[in-house]
Amino acid sequence: MGSIWIEYGWALLILIGLEGLLSADNALVLAVIAKHLPDDQKKRAINYGIIIAFIFRFGALFAISFIANVWLVQAVGAAYLLYLGLKHILKDKFGKKDGNHQEESEKSAGKGFWPTVGKIALADLAFAIDSILAAVAIALGLPDSKFREIGGMDGAQFLVVVLGGIAGLVLIKFAATWFVKLLEKRPALETTAYAIVAWVGVKLAVITLAHKDIGVLDPHFPHSAVWTLIFYGVLVAIALIGWFSPRNKRSSTPAA
């Protein structure tokens, strides 16, 4: 019996590490969504958004079997993340340029505190689908315990997913606060964040297409070494391009 709990402990550590990786892109997006608010409201908006998202996530955990088995839920999450990411990328590429950035910022500021909190919670919920699916994939590989089922899962497996999710939200909170400060120094990371959002949307789309009821892709492909390497390889490439972008070098010449 002791070996089972050692296995559960290792799985929890792996899941916390995975949540740390997933929380980085999530936190960057939350920081971008809140960046138009006054400084004294940014941290509060992120905190409130994460609290609301925690309530949503906790509720979603009791419907794990539903999220894992109904492809429509995954498809909606993929569609929302693709929309959110591509909308801002296209606006940055083809929209108004430097002369109108202040006007656009004022328009964003008009969205207000609570609408921003709602958008943060909604974005985090969409990211949560990806996070929960990853956690479930790890937890279901563990041996069954003697605990009763919760949410269609073995009780101990469910607890591992819950603890991993809590760790992820704590990491998001601290990382988002740091990213808010970082965005002031590296403005190109805003577009990078939305490119990452769209790429996570692609990941969810791949999971949807591999669903047993869709069958466009092999069911094992989303968890294969090939796709894992492709996904994280592109993710790192996007992050590096954003980090070293020439747009991060602000002009030292004061505006006329």
PASEBA-1860 file (N, C-alpha, C; in nm, 3 decimals):
! residues 256
1> MGSIWIEY> 0.083/-0.121/0.000/0.000/0.000/0.000/0.087/0.126/0.000 ~ 0.203/0.116/0.074/0.290/0.233/0.083/0.343/0.275/-0.052 ~ 0.372/0.178/-0.140/0.425/0.211/-0.272/0.325/0.289/-0.355 ~ 0.196/0.264/-0.333/0.092/0.337/-0.406/0.098/0.485/-0.371 ~ 0.114/0.516/-0.242/0.116/0.657/-0.200/0.243/0.727/-0.246 ~ 0.353/0.651/-0.256/0.475/0.710/-0.313/0.451/0.747/-0.460 ~ 0.380/0.658/-0.530/0.346/0.684/-0.670/0.256/0.806/-0.682 ~ 0.160/0.817/-0.591/0.071/0.933/-0.590/0.148/1.061/-0.560
9> GWALLILI> 0.245/1.052/-0.468/0.326/1.169/-0.434/0.407/1.219/-0.552 ~ 0.470/1.125/-0.626/0.547/1.162/-0.745/0.456/1.224/-0.850 ~ 0.337/1.166/-0.867/0.243/1.219/-0.966/0.202/1.362/-0.931 ~ 0.183/1.387/-0.800/0.145/1.522/-0.757/0.257/1.621/-0.785 ~ 0.381/1.581/-0.757/0.495/1.669/-0.786/0.507/1.699/-0.935 ~ 0.487/1.596/-1.017/0.492/1.615/-1.163/0.381/1.710/-1.207 ~ 0.263/1.692/-1.149/0.148/1.775/-1.186/0.169/1.920/-1.145 ~ 0.228/1.941/-1.026/0.257/2.079/-0.982/0.358/2.144/-1.078
17> GLEGLLSA> 0.459/2.067/-1.120/0.555/2.119/-1.218/0.489/2.154/-1.350 ~ 0.397/2.066/-1.394/0.323/2.091/-1.518/0.235/2.214/-1.505 ~ 0.169/2.227/-1.388/0.085/2.345/-1.364/0.169/2.472/-1.365 ~ 0.294/2.459/-1.317/0.384/2.575/-1.320/0.411/2.619/-1.462 ~ 0.434/2.523/-1.553/0.456/2.555/-1.694/0.330/2.617/-1.756 ~ 0.215/2.555/-1.729/0.090/2.604/-1.787/0.051/2.740/-1.729 ~ 0.087/2.765/-1.602/0.047/2.890/-1.538/0.124/3.010/-1.592 ~ 0.243/2.986/-1.649/0.323/3.098/-1.700/0.252/3.170/-1.813
25> DNALVLAV> 0.204/3.093/-1.914/0.134/3.159/-2.024/0.000/3.214/-1.979 ~ -0.067/3.144/-1.888/-0.194/3.193/-1.835/-0.174/3.327/-1.764 ~ -0.071/3.334/-1.680/-0.044/3.455/-1.602/-0.011/3.573/-1.693 ~ 0.065/3.547/-1.799/0.100/3.655/-1.892/-0.026/3.713/-1.957 ~ -0.119/3.625/-1.992/-0.244/3.671/-2.054/-0.327/3.753/-1.955 ~ -0.336/3.708/-1.830/-0.412/3.782/-1.728/-0.351/3.921/-1.706 ~ -0.217/3.927/-1.708/-0.149/4.056/-1.691/-0.182/4.150/-1.806 ~ -0.188/4.097/-1.928/-0.220/4.179/-2.046/-0.363/4.230/-2.037
33> IAKHLPDD> -0.456/4.145/-1.996/-0.597/4.184/-1.986/-0.615/4.298/-1.885 ~ -0.536/4.294/-1.776/-0.551/4.393/-1.669/-0.466/4.518/-1.688 ~ -0.381/4.521/-1.790/-0.280/4.627/-1.799/-0.337/4.768/-1.821 ~ -0.461/4.778/-1.874/-0.518/4.911/-1.898/-0.572/4.977/-1.772 ~ -0.584/4.900/-1.663/-0.638/4.954/-1.539/-0.535/5.039/-1.465 ~ -0.580/5.130/-1.379/-0.484/5.205/-1.295/-0.404/5.108/-1.209 ~ -0.283/5.150/-1.172/-0.192/5.061/-1.099/-0.255/5.001/-0.974 ~ -0.334/5.080/-0.901/-0.391/5.032/-0.775/-0.501/4.928/-0.798
41> QKKRAINY> -0.550/4.917/-0.924/-0.657/4.823/-0.952/-0.609/4.695/-1.022 ~ -0.490/4.701/-1.081/-0.440/4.585/-1.156/-0.433/4.459/-1.070 ~ -0.366/4.473/-0.954/-0.346/4.356/-0.867/-0.481/4.306/-0.815 ~ -0.570/4.399/-0.779/-0.701/4.359/-0.728/-0.781/4.286/-0.835 ~ -0.775/4.336/-0.959/-0.851/4.272/-1.068/-0.802/4.129/-1.091 ~ -0.670/4.111/-1.089/-0.613/3.976/-1.108/-0.654/3.886/-0.992 ~ -0.647/3.939/-0.868/-0.685/3.858/-0.751/-0.831/3.816/-0.757 ~ -0.921/3.912/-0.787/-1.064/3.880/-0.795/-1.092/3.782/-0.908
49> GIIIAFIF> -1.025/3.805/-1.021/-1.044/3.716/-1.136/-1.003/3.574/-1.104 ~ -0.892/3.561/-1.030/-0.844/3.427/-0.993/-0.936/3.362/-0.891 ~ -0.991/3.442/-0.798/-1.085/3.386/-0.700/-1.210/3.332/-0.770 ~ -1.264/3.411/-0.864/-1.381/3.367/-0.940/-1.347/3.243/-1.022 ~ -1.228/3.245/-1.085/-1.185/3.131/-1.165/-1.168/3.007/-1.078 ~ -1.121/3.027/-0.953/-1.106/2.913/-0.862/-1.242/2.848/-0.835 ~ -1.343/2.931/-0.814/-1.479/2.879/-0.790/-1.526/2.801/-0.912 ~ -1.503/2.858/-1.032/-1.540/2.790/-1.157/-1.464/2.657/-1.170
57> RFGALFAI> -1.333/2.662/-1.144/-1.250/2.542/-1.159/-1.294/2.432/-1.062 ~ -1.321/2.474/-0.937/-1.360/2.377/-0.836/-1.491/2.309/-0.877 ~ -1.582/2.389/-0.932/-1.707/2.332/-0.981/-1.683/2.239/-1.099 ~ -1.589/2.280/-1.186/-1.559/2.199/-1.304/-1.497/2.065/-1.266 ~ -1.424/2.062/-1.152/-1.361/1.938/-1.109/-1.463/1.828/-1.081 ~ -1.582/1.870/-1.036/-1.686/1.771/-1.008/-1.754/1.723/-1.136 ~ -1.715/1.784/-1.248/-1.768/1.741/-1.377/-1.653/1.696/-1.468 ~ -1.548/1.643/-1.405/-1.429/1.601/-1.479/-1.465/1.503/-1.590
65> SFIANVWL> -1.546/1.404/-1.555/-1.581/1.303/-1.656/-1.656/1.366/-1.773 ~ -1.733/1.471/-1.743/-1.807/1.542/-1.848/-1.710/1.618/-1.938 ~ -1.617/1.691/-1.877/-1.519/1.769/-1.953/-1.431/1.678/-2.037 ~ -1.392/1.563/-1.979/-1.301/1.473/-2.049/-1.369/1.395/-2.160 ~ -1.501/1.377/-2.150/-1.570/1.289/-2.245/-1.656/1.362/-2.348 ~ -1.694/1.487/-2.321/-1.779/1.561/-2.414/-1.692/1.654/-2.497 ~ -1.678/1.622/-2.626/-1.587/1.699/-2.712/-1.631/1.843/-2.731 ~ -1.761/1.870/-2.717/-1.812/2.005/-2.738/-1.753/2.104/-2.637
73> VQAVGAAY> -1.734/2.059/-2.513/-1.674/2.145/-2.410/-1.532/2.185/-2.452 ~ -1.457/2.087/-2.500/-1.319/2.113/-2.544/-1.318/2.203/-2.668 ~ -1.415/2.182/-2.757/-1.422/2.262/-2.879/-1.454/2.408/-2.848 ~ -1.543/2.431/-2.752/-1.577/2.569/-2.712/-1.455/2.638/-2.653 ~ -1.381/2.567/-2.566/-1.259/2.624/-2.508/-1.157/2.657/-2.615 ~ -1.139/2.567/-2.711/-1.045/2.591/-2.821/-1.087/2.711/-2.904 ~ -1.217/2.719/-2.935/-1.268/2.830/-3.018/-1.249/2.964/-2.947 ~ -1.275/2.967/-2.816/-1.262/3.093/-2.742/-1.116/3.138/-2.738
81> LLYLGLKH> -1.024/3.047/-2.710/-0.883/3.084/-2.703/-0.829/3.127/-2.840 ~ -0.872/3.059/-2.946/-0.831/3.099/-3.081/-0.886/3.237/-3.115 ~ -1.012/3.261/-3.080/-1.073/3.392/-3.105/-0.999/3.502/-3.028 ~ -0.976/3.478/-2.898/-0.911/3.578/-2.814/-0.771/3.610/-2.864 ~ -0.696/3.505/-2.901/-0.559/3.526/-2.946/-0.549/3.590/-3.083 ~ -0.621/3.534/-3.181/-0.611/3.585/-3.319/-0.670/3.726/-3.331 ~ -0.773/3.755/-3.255/-0.834/3.889/-3.260/-0.730/3.996/-3.227 ~ -0.652/3.975/-3.122/-0.554/4.075/-3.082/-0.430/4.075/-3.173
89> ILKDKFGK> -0.393/3.957/-3.223/-0.279/3.950/-3.315/-0.311/4.025/-3.444 ~ -0.430/4.003/-3.498/-0.470/4.070/-3.622/-0.486/4.220/-3.601 ~ -0.537/4.258/-3.483/-0.553/4.401/-3.453/-0.416/4.468/-3.444 ~ -0.319/4.396/-3.384/-0.185/4.450/-3.371/-0.117/4.459/-3.508 ~ -0.145/4.362/-3.595/-0.080/4.357/-3.726/-0.142/4.454/-3.826 ~ -0.275/4.461/-3.827/-0.343/4.540/-3.931/-0.422/4.658/-3.877 ~ -0.427/4.671/-3.743/-0.509/4.778/-3.685/-0.436/4.910/-3.680 ~ -0.483/4.997/-3.589/-0.426/5.131/-3.576/-0.283/5.124/-3.524
97> KDGNHQEE> -0.200/5.211/-3.573/-0.059/5.211/-3.537/-0.029/5.315/-3.429 ~ 0.101/5.347/-3.416/0.151/5.424/-3.303/0.072/5.550/-3.270 ~ 0.033/5.626/-3.370/-0.034/5.752/-3.345/-0.165/5.738/-3.273 ~ -0.227/5.623/-3.278/-0.358/5.605/-3.219/-0.357/5.510/-3.099 ~ -0.239/5.476/-3.049/-0.230/5.383/-2.936/-0.293/5.443/-2.811 ~ -0.274/5.575/-2.790/-0.331/5.637/-2.670/-0.483/5.632/-2.675 ~ -0.539/5.658/-2.794/-0.685/5.652/-2.810/-0.735/5.512/-2.779 ~ -0.662/5.410/-2.826/-0.703/5.271/-2.803/-0.693/5.237/-2.654
105> SEKSAGKG> -0.589/5.290/-2.586/-0.573/5.265/-2.443/-0.686/5.326/-2.364 ~ -0.727/5.450/-2.404/-0.838/5.515/-2.335/-0.967/5.438/-2.354 ~ -0.985/5.382/-2.474/-1.104/5.302/-2.502/-1.105/5.176/-2.415 ~ -0.985/5.113/-2.401/-0.974/4.994/-2.317/-1.000/5.028/-2.172 ~ -0.949/5.144/-2.129/-0.968/5.184/-1.990/-1.115/5.202/-1.956 ~ -1.194/5.236/-2.055/-1.335/5.255/-2.034/-1.411/5.128/-2.007 ~ -1.345/5.014/-2.022/-1.413/4.887/-1.998/-1.442/4.867/-1.851 ~ -1.369/4.935/-1.763/-1.398/4.931/-1.622/-1.338/4.812/-1.549
113> FWPTVGKI> -1.346/4.821/-1.417/-1.283/4.723/-1.329/-1.352/4.586/-1.336 ~ -1.482/4.583/-1.312/-1.551/4.454/-1.305/-1.561/4.382/-1.439 ~ -1.583/4.453/-1.551/-1.576/4.382/-1.680/-1.439/4.318/-1.703 ~ -1.332/4.385/-1.657/-1.197/4.329/-1.670/-1.183/4.204/-1.583 ~ -1.236/4.210/-1.460/-1.234/4.094/-1.372/-1.306/3.976/-1.438 ~ -1.422/4.004/-1.500/-1.498/3.899/-1.568/-1.421/3.839/-1.684 ~ -1.351/3.925/-1.760/-1.273/3.876/-1.873/-1.156/3.790/-1.825 ~ -1.094/3.829/-1.714/-0.985/3.751/-1.656/-1.036/3.613/-1.615
121> ALADLAFA> -1.152/3.611/-1.547/-1.208/3.483/-1.502/-1.244/3.393/-1.620 ~ -1.300/3.454/-1.726/-1.340/3.375/-1.844/-1.218/3.317/-1.915 ~ -1.113/3.399/-1.928/-0.990/3.352/-1.992/-0.928/3.238/-1.911 ~ -0.927/3.255/-1.778/-0.869/3.152/-1.694/-0.950/3.023/-1.699 ~ -1.082/3.036/-1.712/-1.167/2.917/-1.722/-1.138/2.840/-1.850 ~ -1.117/2.914/-1.960/-1.083/2.848/-2.087/-0.949/2.776/-2.076 ~ -0.851/2.841/-2.011/-0.722/2.777/-1.989/-0.738/2.656/-1.896 ~ -0.836/2.664/-1.805/-0.855/2.556/-1.708/-0.893/2.426/-1.776
129> IDSILAAV> -0.963/2.433/-1.889/-1.001/2.310/-1.961/-0.875/2.234/-2.001 ~ -0.777/2.307/-2.056/-0.651/2.245/-2.095/-0.579/2.189/-1.972 ~ -0.577/2.268/-1.864/-0.509/2.228/-1.741/-0.573/2.104/-1.680 ~ -0.707/2.103/-1.675/-0.778/1.990/-1.615/-0.758/1.862/-1.697 ~ -0.762/1.877/-1.829/-0.742/1.759/-1.915/-0.602/1.700/-1.896 ~ -0.502/1.788/-1.881/-0.364/1.741/-1.858/-0.354/1.671/-1.724 ~ -0.419/1.729/-1.621/-0.416/1.671/-1.487/-0.486/1.535/-1.485 ~ -0.600/1.527/-1.553/-0.675/1.401/-1.558/-0.592/1.292/-1.627
137> AIALGLPD> -0.522/1.331/-1.735/-0.440/1.233/-1.807/-0.333/1.173/-1.716 ~ -0.276/1.256/-1.627/-0.175/1.207/-1.533/-0.240/1.123/-1.422 ~ -0.351/1.175/-1.366/-0.416/1.108/-1.253/-0.473/0.971/-1.291 ~ -0.526/0.959/-1.411/-0.588/0.833/-1.452/-0.485/0.722/-1.471 ~ -0.359/0.760/-1.479/-0.253/0.659/-1.492/-0.213/0.599/-1.357 ~ -0.270/0.654/-1.249/-0.239/0.604/-1.115/-0.327/0.485/-1.080 ~ -0.278/0.397/-0.992/-0.361/0.284/-0.949/-0.480/0.330/-0.867 ~ -0.589/0.255/-0.871/-0.707/0.289/-0.792/-0.679/0.274/-0.643
145> SKFREIGG> -0.743/0.362/-0.564/-0.731/0.353/-0.419/-0.862/0.297/-0.363 ~ -0.874/0.301/-0.230/-0.996/0.252/-0.167/-1.095/0.364/-0.141 ~ -1.065/0.483/-0.187/-1.155/0.597/-0.168/-1.272/0.587/-0.265 ~ -1.385/0.645/-0.226/-1.503/0.644/-0.312/-1.483/0.737/-0.431 ~ -1.559/0.714/-0.536/-1.547/0.796/-0.658/-1.602/0.937/-0.634 ~ -1.534/1.036/-0.697/-1.580/1.175/-0.695/-1.566/1.228/-0.838 ~ -1.673/1.284/-0.891/-1.668/1.341/-1.026/-1.636/1.239/-1.132 ~ -1.671/1.113/-1.107/-1.644/1.009/-1.206/-1.502/0.956/-1.200
153> MDGAQFLV> -1.425/0.997/-1.097/-1.287/0.950/-1.081/-1.270/0.885/-0.945 ~ -1.166/0.803/-0.933/-1.125/0.751/-0.803/-1.097/0.868/-0.709 ~ -1.138/0.856/-0.583/-1.126/0.968/-0.488/-0.986/1.021/-0.472 ~ -0.887/0.931/-0.464/-0.748/0.974/-0.447/-0.696/1.042/-0.573 ~ -0.736/0.991/-0.689/-0.697/1.054/-0.815/-0.757/1.194/-0.824 ~ -0.882/1.207/-0.782/-0.949/1.336/-0.781/-0.875/1.435/-0.692 ~ -0.830/1.388/-0.575/-0.758/1.474/-0.481/-0.628/1.525/-0.542 ~ -0.559/1.439/-0.617/-0.435/1.479/-0.684/-0.463/1.592/-0.783
161> VVLGGIAG> -0.572/1.580/-0.859/-0.609/1.683/-0.956/-0.643/1.814/-0.885 ~ -0.717/1.805/-0.773/-0.755/1.925/-0.697/-0.631/1.997/-0.643 ~ -0.540/1.922/-0.580/-0.419/1.982/-0.523/-0.331/2.044/-0.632 ~ -0.322/1.976/-0.745/-0.245/2.032/-0.857/-0.307/2.161/-0.909 ~ -0.441/2.164/-0.916/-0.512/2.284/-0.962/-0.493/2.402/-0.868 ~ -0.498/2.375/-0.737/-0.476/2.482/-0.638/-0.335/2.538/-0.652 ~ -0.237/2.448/-0.667/-0.098/2.492/-0.685/-0.085/2.579/-0.809 ~ -0.155/2.541/-0.917/-0.151/2.618/-1.041/-0.204/2.759/-1.022
169> LVLIKFAA> -0.315/2.773/-0.948/-0.375/2.905/-0.927/-0.286/2.993/-0.840 ~ -0.220/2.933/-0.741/-0.127/3.009/-0.656/-0.010/3.060/-0.742 ~ 0.043/2.973/-0.828/0.153/3.013/-0.917/0.109/3.123/-1.012 ~ -0.014/3.112/-1.065/-0.066/3.214/-1.156/-0.072/3.349/-1.088 ~ -0.119/3.352/-0.963/-0.134/3.477/-0.889/-0.001/3.552/-0.879 ~ 0.104/3.481/-0.836/0.234/3.548/-0.820/0.299/3.579/-0.954 ~ 0.283/3.490/-1.051/0.343/3.513/-1.182/0.276/3.630/-1.253 ~ 0.143/3.641/-1.240/0.071/3.750/-1.308/0.115/3.886/-1.255
177> TWFVKLLE> 0.135/3.897/-1.124/0.181/4.023/-1.065/0.318/4.061/-1.121 ~ 0.405/3.962/-1.138/0.539/3.987/-1.194/0.529/4.027/-1.340 ~ 0.439/3.962/-1.415/0.426/3.993/-1.557/0.371/4.135/-1.580 ~ 0.286/4.182/-1.489/0.235/4.319/-1.501/0.351/4.418/-1.505 ~ 0.449/4.397/-1.418/0.567/4.485/-1.416/0.654/4.464/-1.540 ~ 0.666/4.338/-1.583/0.750/4.306/-1.697/0.696/4.368/-1.826 ~ 0.563/4.375/-1.839/0.501/4.429/-1.961/0.538/4.576/-1.982 ~ 0.565/4.647/-1.873/0.605/4.787/-1.885/0.743/4.799/-1.950
185> KRPALETT> 0.828/4.698/-1.927/0.964/4.701/-1.982/0.971/4.637/-2.120 ~ 0.883/4.538/-2.144/0.885/4.465/-2.272/0.744/4.461/-2.332 ~ 0.703/4.571/-2.395/0.566/4.581/-2.448/0.533/4.479/-2.555 ~ 0.634/4.427/-2.626/0.607/4.329/-2.731/0.551/4.199/-2.675 ~ 0.567/4.178/-2.545/0.515/4.057/-2.483/0.362/4.052/-2.484 ~ 0.299/4.166/-2.506/0.152/4.166/-2.514/0.106/4.082/-2.633 ~ 0.165/4.108/-2.751/0.131/4.029/-2.869/0.175/3.885/-2.851 ~ 0.290/3.865/-2.786/0.339/3.730/-2.758/0.238/3.652/-2.675
193> AYAIVAWV> 0.180/3.719/-2.574/0.083/3.653/-2.488/-0.036/3.602/-2.567 ~ -0.085/3.684/-2.658/-0.202/3.643/-2.736/-0.166/3.537/-2.841 ~ -0.040/3.538/-2.887/0.005/3.430/-2.977/0.007/3.298/-2.901 ~ 0.048/3.302/-2.774/0.047/3.183/-2.690/-0.095/3.135/-2.665 ~ -0.187/3.231/-2.643/-0.329/3.197/-2.625/-0.380/3.118/-2.745 ~ -0.351/3.171/-2.865/-0.397/3.104/-2.988/-0.335/2.966/-3.001 ~ -0.207/2.953/-2.962/-0.139/2.824/-2.974/-0.198/2.721/-2.875 ~ -0.234/2.767/-2.755/-0.302/2.677/-2.660/-0.439/2.639/-2.716
201> GVKLAVIT> -0.503/2.733/-2.787/-0.629/2.701/-2.855/-0.610/2.591/-2.958 ~ -0.498/2.595/-3.031/-0.466/2.491/-3.128/-0.450/2.357/-3.056 ~ -0.385/2.360/-2.939/-0.367/2.237/-2.861/-0.502/2.176/-2.823 ~ -0.595/2.260/-2.776/-0.728/2.211/-2.742/-0.802/2.161/-2.865 ~ -0.779/2.227/-2.979/-0.842/2.182/-3.105/-0.790/2.043/-3.144 ~ -0.661/2.019/-3.122/-0.602/1.888/-3.150/-0.667/1.782/-3.060 ~ -0.684/1.816/-2.931/-0.749/1.723/-2.838/-0.892/1.694/-2.883 ~ -0.962/1.798/-2.929/-1.099/1.781/-2.978/-1.103/1.689/-3.100
209> LAHKDIGV> -1.013/1.712/-3.195/-1.011/1.633/-3.318/-0.971/1.487/-3.293 ~ -0.902/1.464/-3.180/-0.863/1.327/-3.146/-0.966/1.257/-3.057 ~ -1.074/1.330/-3.024/-1.178/1.270/-2.939/-1.240/1.150/-3.008 ~ -1.277/1.051/-2.930/-1.329/0.926/-2.987/-1.456/0.948/-3.070 ~ -1.533/1.053/-3.039/-1.656/1.079/-3.115/-1.630/1.158/-3.243 ~ -1.508/1.214/-3.255/-1.472/1.290/-3.376/-1.383/1.203/-3.466 ~ -1.272/1.154/-3.410/-1.189/1.058/-3.480/-1.109/1.109/-3.598 ~ -1.090/1.240/-3.609/-1.009/1.294/-3.719/-0.861/1.261/-3.697
217> LDPHFPHS> -0.816/1.268/-3.571/-0.678/1.233/-3.536/-0.677/1.108/-3.448 ~ -0.563/1.045/-3.443/-0.548/0.927/-3.357/-0.569/0.968/-3.211 ~ -0.647/0.891/-3.133/-0.677/0.927/-2.994/-0.553/0.945/-2.907 ~ -0.444/0.879/-2.943/-0.321/0.887/-2.863/-0.231/1.003/-2.905 ~ -0.261/1.068/-3.016/-0.173/1.172/-3.069/-0.153/1.291/-2.973 ~ -0.261/1.344/-2.909/-0.241/1.461/-2.820/-0.146/1.434/-2.704 ~ -0.127/1.306/-2.668/-0.038/1.273/-2.555/0.092/1.209/-2.603 ~ 0.115/1.209/-2.733/0.235/1.147/-2.788/0.358/1.237/-2.768
225> AVWTLIFY> 0.476/1.173/-2.773/0.602/1.248/-2.759/0.619/1.347/-2.874 ~ 0.575/1.308/-2.993/0.590/1.395/-3.111/0.513/1.525/-3.092 ~ 0.385/1.513/-3.056/0.303/1.634/-3.040/0.350/1.717/-2.921 ~ 0.393/1.651/-2.813/0.443/1.723/-2.695/0.565/1.806/-2.732 ~ 0.657/1.747/-2.809/0.776/1.821/-2.852/0.741/1.937/-2.945 ~ 0.646/1.913/-3.038/0.602/2.020/-3.129/0.540/2.133/-3.050 ~ 0.448/2.099/-2.957/0.376/2.201/-2.882/0.471/2.289/-2.801 ~ 0.557/2.225/-2.721/0.646/2.304/-2.635/0.758/2.370/-2.715
233> GVLVAIAL> 0.798/2.310/-2.826/0.898/2.373/-2.913/0.846/2.504/-2.970 ~ 0.723/2.502/-3.022/0.662/2.624/-3.076/0.637/2.725/-2.965 ~ 0.593/2.677/-2.847/0.566/2.765/-2.733/0.692/2.841/-2.693 ~ 0.803/2.770/-2.682/0.931/2.833/-2.646/0.975/2.931/-2.755 ~ 0.955/2.894/-2.882/0.992/2.981/-2.993/0.913/3.113/-2.989 ~ 0.783/3.103/-2.963/0.698/3.223/-2.953/0.748/3.312/-2.840 ~ 0.777/3.250/-2.724/0.823/3.327/-2.608/0.956/3.397/-2.636 ~ 1.049/3.327/-2.702/1.180/3.385/-2.732/1.169/3.500/-2.832
241> IGWFSPRN> 1.084/3.483/-2.933/1.063/3.590/-3.032/1.008/3.715/-2.963 ~ 0.911/3.695/-2.874/0.854/3.808/-2.801/0.955/3.875/-2.710 ~ 1.039/3.793/-2.645/1.136/3.846/-2.549/1.243/3.931/-2.619 ~ 1.288/3.886/-2.736/1.396/3.956/-2.806/1.345/4.049/-2.917 ~ 1.215/4.073/-2.922/1.159/4.159/-3.025/1.215/4.301/-3.018 ~ 1.247/4.361/-3.134/1.297/4.500/-3.137/1.195/4.598/-3.078 ~ 1.067/4.561/-3.078/0.964/4.650/-3.025/0.977/4.670/-2.875 ~ 1.061/4.590/-2.807/1.082/4.607/-2.665/1.173/4.726/-2.634
249> KRSSTPAA> 1.241/4.776/-2.738/1.333/4.889/-2.719/1.258/5.018/-2.739 ~ 1.222/5.080/-2.628/1.148/5.205/-2.636/1.240/5.318/-2.679 ~ 1.182/5.409/-2.752/1.260/5.526/-2.798/1.291/5.617/-2.681 ~ 1.416/5.662/-2.672/1.457/5.751/-2.563/1.424/5.896/-2.594 ~ 1.380/5.923/-2.718/1.348/6.061/-2.756/1.211/6.098/-2.705 ~ 1.195/6.204/-2.627/1.065/6.242/-2.572/0.971/6.284/-2.683 ~ 0.843/6.251/-2.660/0.741/6.285/-2.760/0.724/6.435/-2.768 ~ 0.696/6.483/-2.891/0.680/6.627/-2.911/0.550/6.673/-2.851
END
